[in-house]
Amino acid sequence: MKEQESLDRLQELRAVIHEHNYRYHVLDAPVISDYEYDQLLLELRKIEAEHPEWVTPDSPTQRAGAEIAERFVKVQHPAPILSLANAFSGADLVAWRDRIARLDERVLTCDYVLEPKLDGLTVVLHYADGLFVRGATRGNGEVGEDITTNLKTVTSVPLRIPTRKDGPRPPKRLVVRGEVFINREDFLALNARLSEGGERTYQNARNTAAGSLRQLDASITASRPLRILNYAIVDFQGQDAPASQRETLEYLARLGFAVPAEAAVYKTIEEVVAACEAWVDRRKTLPFEIDGMVVKINPLQLAASLGFVGKDPRGAIAFKFPAQEVTTKLNDIVVNVGRTGVLTPNAVLEPVEIGGVIVRQATLHNFDYIAEKDIRVGDRVLIKRAGEVIPYVIGPVADARTGSEVAYVPPSVCPECGEPVSHVEGEVAWYCVNPACPEQRVRNIEHFVSRATLDIVGLGIKIVEQLVRAKMVEDAADLYALDRARLLGLEGFAEKKVDNLLASIEASKFRPLARLIFALGIRGVGEVVSADLAGAFGNLDALASANQEDLERIEGIGPNIAEAILDWFSHPANKKVLRKLKAAGMWPVQTQDAVSGRQPFAGKNFVVTGTLSSFSREGVKEYIQALGGKVVGSVSKNISYVVAGENPGSKLDKARALGIPVIDEDGLRQLAETL
Ligand code: IVH
């Protein structure tokens, strides 16, 4: 490519990648697949590798931040980064309004903005002529720490504004305040990943977010699922500065910043109080933790003119939700066995109410945690329930001890199967390593059929336990040899239920290889590693015969995971599982290699509408694709078949109007056999 062509392409790539980043991370509405996105980034990296002089700090390639800081440099904030006074009730809010109305009676007629109070870490983002030049922590409110490199790895922090071509021109200088946090689900997934790998888990999302931002090695920050929401302008040099809090949020959004979507304007303090009280319960509908709501006087000039009390501006106040921490008695410590054999201690509590929910059990994380915190059976313990997260024990109330408390000794044998437990030096987790442990069997099969893996519809934990107890399955492969007559003999199994179950087990054979690899439950092999392995090896035979070197050649697979994979495939019980899966025809191959398989749906387009009983949404798509067909979103002349389940939508009417054949899920299976 000629020099100018390369440069043009580089600029084009940066613009489209910025746009896709914005759509993905801020709008939550991506229009291209992750694969396509990676290809764009790859192409950009290639051009930049050929022309290092063209690399600019706002290039999307600069997010990964590989350089390691030795310590953080101090940053003087352009204006004080203030805190907030607290209100604990509706009456407190009304009293606040009355107080400030005495200082300025315009308060009696102004409106308010109500925003969620994110439980994260404040950061301050500096932009010069639209370019992200510096990011800092709050520090003491006057001086913070420079965490620019780390913040660049947070994908919802714009590196250049506006992020979209049609956005407003950037001001000469803009300093924005936001909150960095981790979504509840991402936090649970992060902990699950760590615990599967035998690593120490985090206690709560807030501390994890804070710790991640203050990493000297930005690649660690990059590996954490951090997000940001922005809510204030700290400094502005340019034209048409927003005049109200509401305009601030709208303006920031137009520049490409993520802002709290739940922010709302209210005319009176009474409306604000009602909304705050409703949020006490409504908070659980949010994907992130909040510890209250922030009430802000909407006109910025009025808010500023009210001044401060210490570090708290008078023009805003935090409405704090009722505390989610209580103390209760620790009656016992029980140990659960997980899928990979990890033993997890759980607290059995004297039932206690936290935020309207009765809590009877709480997690104690791991055995080291119990020892470090010196938690004893019989102790009064402090329990925290943070939103939907599993309640956990913060620690003992040592002052309440009577002397009858008993120090805890971790089990030396598995509580489920009685075999000795084992511990890898340097890891926190203790494992039951007996592959025949019944509890591990249930957990393994549960994982095998779960939504994230083979997604076998209608096979929940209760049925898995029932099948294991009835000795009809010992391992997941036995699912493919279930006998119809024996199933009918089980309690609660009528003809229809049995047929649906067998049909959805059968349908799982059309799942992509990556899902099967993930389903095997190899330690450290999650969704991403599974996809990498499927791509690299193409089928299970090739993966099973790979050696350490073959495995470590794959990016993202280090010696530990490679060893876990080798270990899994060398185990006789697992070899048996593989033999049975293969014999049952449960042996998917990676799609590019699947050309040898029968492709009866090649060249055919399908639309699916309504709920199917033996396929999930994703499942029916993968089934059709595995047989060569394409699944399309809307009905048109080019559609070959419409697959309709229960409660179909308007797509069914449209199909009928166009005379397109409509079939049900049995019809789909028949079609696969007859075409
Ligand atoms: S406004 C003058 N808005 O809560 C501006 N703060 O307890 C004062 N916080 O230090 C802050 N969400 O870290 C504001 N929507 C929001 C917020 C928010 C979370 C944090 C912020 C502040 C703390 C005060």
Boltz pocket constraint, residues with backbone or C-beta under 6 A from the ligand:
constraints:
  - pocket:
      binder: B
      contacts: [[A, 82], [A, 83], [A, 84], [A, 115], [A, 116], [A, 117], [A, 118], [A, 119], [A, 120], [A, 121], [A, 122], [A, 178], [A, 179], [A, 231], [A, 232], [A, 260], [A, 294], [A, 313], [A, 316], [A, 318]]
      max_distance: 6.0
